[in-house]
């Protein structure tokens, strides 16, 4: 793909004047050094080239540059007011119980006191429980190890944000299954994800996975940016739900959004909803 045939949004970024392009990059990462290095790599033939340039720039950030990048990220559980992107990335905390949110705040403060910077994690697609577990686990790291992890997480976040800038960001999907008859998560259930172009068109397989010991499935592939519909098919027969050997759930999606779609399963009924 040549620069002229890049996705339209990426083409506009390539063609923008330096000041406009740099301003757009600063919405991705607050590091001036990162922004200038990525800016200097234009024009990008495709999104992958842009992501690779970002990864390389993150890897070369000095200590002060990394601190500058971290300063641009709000604490987990406290997205930047008026910033829908920040709220979307931290959607997993939105519906968390008050007690868990208080624990997250206390853990954030303890982490920041030890390491001198915000706890950074690529929050997209993660539940509140997962983020709380992560900060608890990472607070025991050495400062050197934690800086390595922070750099890795920053690279992931930058990639996701650049996907929005380049117009290539698709929706993401996760799920978990609760066996209401047994009163516990349903582990080992096969889950298939597919997409279609619109009503009446054929479903196209996208990926498969299986629920873990907590009944969660969080490694499904991202959807193509242009896909308006997604479908999850749960192979529920091994759960003892003989009346429902499988459950299929189709739903509408929008680019850049995360959709957590839990399944509550009983022998003769089920329910689904959009969670957080």
C-alpha positions as CSV (number, residue, x, y, z in Angstrom):
1,X,0.0,0.0,0.0
2,X,1.4,3.4,-1.0
3,X,0.8,6.6,1.1
4,X,-1.8,7.7,-1.4
5,X,-3.8,4.5,-0.9
6,X,-3.6,4.6,2.9
7,X,-6.9,4.6,4.8
8,X,-8.6,8.0,4.5
9,X,-7.9,9.1,8.1
10,X,-4.3,8.0,7.9
11,X,-4.0,9.9,4.6
12,X,-5.3,13.0,6.2
13,X,-2.7,12.6,9.0
14,X,0.0,12.1,6.4
15,X,-1.0,15.3,4.5
16,X,-1.6,17.5,7.5
17,X,0.8,20.3,8.3
18,X,3.3,19.6,11.1
19,X,1.5,21.6,13.7
20,X,-1.8,19.9,13.1
21,X,-0.3,16.5,13.0
22,X,1.7,17.0,16.1
23,X,-1.4,18.3,18.0
24,X,-3.1,15.0,16.9
25,X,-0.2,13.0,18.2
26,X,-0.3,14.7,21.6
27,X,-3.8,13.4,22.1
28,X,-2.2,9.9,21.8
29,X,0.9,10.4,24.0
30,X,2.0,13.4,26.1
31,X,5.7,12.9,25.4
32,X,7.1,15.6,23.1
33,X,10.0,13.3,22.1
34,X,7.6,10.5,21.1
35,X,5.4,12.9,19.1
36,X,8.3,14.5,17.2
37,X,9.8,11.1,16.3
38,X,6.5,9.7,15.0
39,X,5.9,13.0,13.1
40,X,9.3,12.7,11.4
41,X,8.3,9.3,10.0
42,X,5.5,10.5,7.8
43,X,4.1,9.6,5.4
44,X,3.1,6.2,6.6
45,X,1.9,3.7,4.0
46,X,-0.4,1.8,6.4
47,X,-1.4,1.6,10.0
48,X,1.1,-1.1,10.8
49,X,4.0,1.2,9.8
50,X,2.6,3.9,12.1
51,X,2.3,1.4,15.0
52,X,5.9,0.2,14.4
53,X,7.2,3.8,14.4
54,X,5.3,4.4,17.7
55,X,6.8,1.2,19.3
56,X,10.3,2.3,18.3
57,X,9.8,5.8,19.7
58,X,8.5,4.4,23.0
59,X,11.5,2.1,23.2
60,X,13.8,5.1,22.8
61,X,12.2,7.4,25.4
62,X,14.6,8.6,28.1
63,X,13.5,8.7,31.8
64,X,12.3,12.3,31.6
65,X,10.4,11.6,28.4
66,X,8.7,8.5,29.9
67,X,7.7,10.6,32.9
68,X,6.2,13.2,30.6
69,X,4.2,10.5,28.8
70,X,3.0,9.1,32.2
71,X,1.9,12.5,33.3
72,X,-0.6,12.6,30.5
73,X,-2.5,9.6,31.9
74,X,-5.2,9.9,34.6
75,X,-5.3,7.4,37.4
76,X,-7.4,4.2,36.9
77,X,-10.9,4.9,38.1
78,X,-10.6,8.6,37.5
79,X,-10.8,9.3,33.8
80,X,-10.1,12.7,32.5
81,X,-13.2,14.9,32.8
82,X,-14.7,15.7,29.4
83,X,-12.4,13.1,27.6
84,X,-14.6,10.4,26.1
85,X,-11.5,8.5,25.0
86,X,-10.2,8.2,28.6
87,X,-13.7,7.2,29.8
88,X,-13.9,4.5,27.0
89,X,-10.5,3.1,27.9
90,X,-11.5,2.8,31.6
91,X,-15.0,1.5,30.9
92,X,-14.2,-1.6,33.1
93,X,-14.2,0.6,36.2
94,X,-17.5,2.4,35.4
95,X,-19.8,-0.1,37.0
96,X,-17.5,-1.3,39.7
97,X,-18.9,-1.5,43.3
98,X,-18.0,1.4,45.5
99,X,-15.9,-0.8,47.7
100,X,-13.8,-2.0,44.8
101,X,-13.4,1.6,43.5
102,X,-12.2,2.6,47.0
103,X,-9.7,-0.2,47.0
104,X,-8.5,0.9,43.6
105,X,-8.0,4.4,44.8
106,X,-6.0,3.3,47.8
107,X,-3.9,1.0,45.7
108,X,-3.3,3.8,43.1
109,X,-2.0,6.0,45.9
110,X,0.2,3.4,47.4
111,X,1.7,2.6,44.0
112,X,2.3,6.3,43.2
113,X,3.9,6.8,46.6
114,X,6.3,3.9,45.9
115,X,7.2,4.6,42.2
116,X,6.6,8.3,41.9
117,X,4.2,8.0,38.9
118,X,0.7,7.0,38.0
119,X,-0.1,3.2,37.8
120,X,-0.3,2.7,34.0
121,X,-2.1,-0.3,32.4
122,X,-3.7,-0.7,29.1
123,X,-7.3,-0.8,30.5
124,X,-9.2,-1.4,27.3
125,X,-11.2,-4.6,27.7
126,X,-10.1,-5.2,31.3
127,X,-12.5,-5.6,34.2
128,X,-12.3,-3.6,37.4
129,X,-11.2,-6.8,39.2
130,X,-8.4,-7.4,36.7
131,X,-7.1,-3.9,37.1
132,X,-7.2,-4.1,40.9
133,X,-5.3,-7.5,40.8
134,X,-2.7,-6.0,38.5
135,X,-1.9,-3.0,40.7
136,X,-1.7,-5.3,43.7
137,X,0.7,-7.6,41.9
138,X,2.9,-4.9,40.4
139,X,3.4,-2.9,43.6
140,X,5.9,-5.5,44.7
141,X,8.0,-5.1,41.6
142,X,11.4,-3.3,41.7
143,X,11.4,0.2,40.2
144,X,13.5,-1.1,37.3
145,X,11.1,-3.9,36.5
146,X,8.1,-1.6,36.8
147,X,9.6,0.9,34.4
148,X,9.9,-1.9,31.9
149,X,6.2,-2.9,32.3
150,X,5.1,0.7,32.1
151,X,6.9,1.1,28.8
152,X,5.2,-2.0,27.5
153,X,1.8,-0.8,28.6
154,X,2.4,2.7,27.1
155,X,3.2,1.1,23.8
156,X,-0.1,-0.9,23.9
157,X,-2.1,2.2,24.7
158,X,-0.4,4.3,22.0
159,X,-1.2,1.6,19.4
160,X,-4.9,1.6,20.4
161,X,-5.1,5.4,20.3
162,X,-3.3,5.6,17.0
163,X,-5.8,3.1,15.6
164,X,-8.5,5.7,16.2
165,X,-6.3,8.4,14.7
166,X,-5.7,6.3,11.6
167,X,-9.3,5.2,11.3
168,X,-8.5,1.5,11.7
169,X,-9.9,0.9,15.2
170,X,-12.5,-1.9,15.4
171,X,-14.7,-2.8,18.3
172,X,-13.5,-5.4,20.9
173,X,-15.5,-8.0,22.6
174,X,-15.2,-10.0,25.8
175,X,-17.6,-12.2,27.7
176,X,-18.0,-14.3,30.8
177,X,-20.4,-17.1,31.7
178,X,-22.1,-17.7,35.0
179,X,-23.8,-21.1,35.5
180,X,-26.7,-20.0,37.7
181,X,-27.8,-23.5,38.5
182,X,-24.3,-24.4,39.9
183,X,-23.7,-20.9,41.3
184,X,-20.3,-20.6,39.8
185,X,-18.5,-19.5,36.6
186,X,-18.6,-21.9,33.7
187,X,-15.0,-22.8,32.7
188,X,-13.9,-24.4,29.5
189,X,-16.8,-23.3,27.3
190,X,-15.9,-22.8,23.7
191,X,-16.8,-19.4,22.3
192,X,-16.8,-18.4,18.6
193,X,-16.8,-14.8,17.4
194,X,-18.1,-13.9,13.9
195,X,-19.0,-10.6,12.1
196,X,-21.1,-9.6,9.2
197,X,-21.4,-6.5,6.9
198,X,-25.1,-5.9,7.8
199,X,-28.5,-7.5,8.2
200,X,-29.1,-10.3,5.7
201,X,-25.4,-11.0,4.9
202,X,-23.6,-14.1,5.9
203,X,-21.6,-14.4,9.2
204,X,-17.9,-14.6,8.7
205,X,-15.8,-16.4,11.4
206,X,-13.3,-14.2,13.1
207,X,-11.9,-16.2,16.0
208,X,-12.5,-18.7,18.8
209,X,-11.5,-19.1,22.4
210,X,-12.7,-20.7,25.6
211,X,-13.7,-19.4,29.0
212,X,-11.0,-19.6,31.7
213,X,-11.3,-20.8,35.3
214,X,-13.2,-17.6,36.2
215,X,-15.6,-18.1,33.3
216,X,-14.1,-15.2,31.4
217,X,-13.1,-15.0,27.7
218,X,-11.0,-12.0,27.1
219,X,-8.6,-12.9,24.2
220,X,-11.0,-12.7,21.3
221,X,-9.7,-10.8,18.3
222,X,-10.6,-7.2,17.6
223,X,-13.3,-6.7,15.0
224,X,-12.7,-5.1,11.6
225,X,-13.3,-1.3,11.8
226,X,-16.1,-1.5,9.3
227,X,-18.1,-4.4,10.9
228,X,-21.5,-3.2,12.2
229,X,-22.6,-6.6,13.7
230,X,-21.0,-9.2,15.8
231,X,-22.1,-12.6,17.0
232,X,-21.0,-14.8,19.9
233,X,-21.8,-18.5,19.8
234,X,-21.4,-20.4,23.1
235,X,-21.0,-24.2,23.1
236,X,-23.1,-24.6,26.3
237,X,-23.9,-28.3,26.1
238,X,-21.0,-29.3,28.4
239,X,-22.4,-27.0,31.1
240,X,-25.4,-29.4,31.5
241,X,-27.7,-27.0,29.7
242,X,-29.1,-29.8,27.5
243,X,-32.0,-27.8,26.4
244,X,-29.6,-25.2,24.9
245,X,-26.7,-27.1,23.3
246,X,-25.5,-23.7,22.1
247,X,-26.4,-20.1,22.6
248,X,-26.0,-17.5,19.8
249,X,-26.1,-13.8,20.6
250,X,-25.9,-11.1,17.8
251,X,-25.4,-7.4,18.6
252,X,-24.6,-4.1,16.9
253,X,-21.2,-2.6,17.4
254,X,-19.4,0.7,16.7
255,X,-15.7,1.2,15.9
256,X,-13.5,1.8,18.9
257,X,-16.0,0.6,21.5
258,X,-15.5,-2.3,23.9
259,X,-18.4,-4.7,24.4
260,X,-18.5,-7.0,27.4
261,X,-21.4,-9.4,26.8
262,X,-22.0,-11.8,29.8
263,X,-24.1,-14.9,29.6
264,X,-26.2,-16.0,32.6
265,X,-27.1,-19.7,32.0
266,X,-29.6,-22.0,33.6
267,X,-30.9,-25.5,32.4
268,X,-34.0,-24.0,30.8
269,X,-33.2,-20.3,30.3
270,X,-30.5,-17.8,29.7
271,X,-30.0,-14.0,29.6
272,X,-27.4,-11.7,28.2
273,X,-26.7,-8.0,28.6
274,X,-24.0,-5.4,27.8
275,X,-21.8,-5.2,30.8
276,X,-18.8,-3.1,31.7
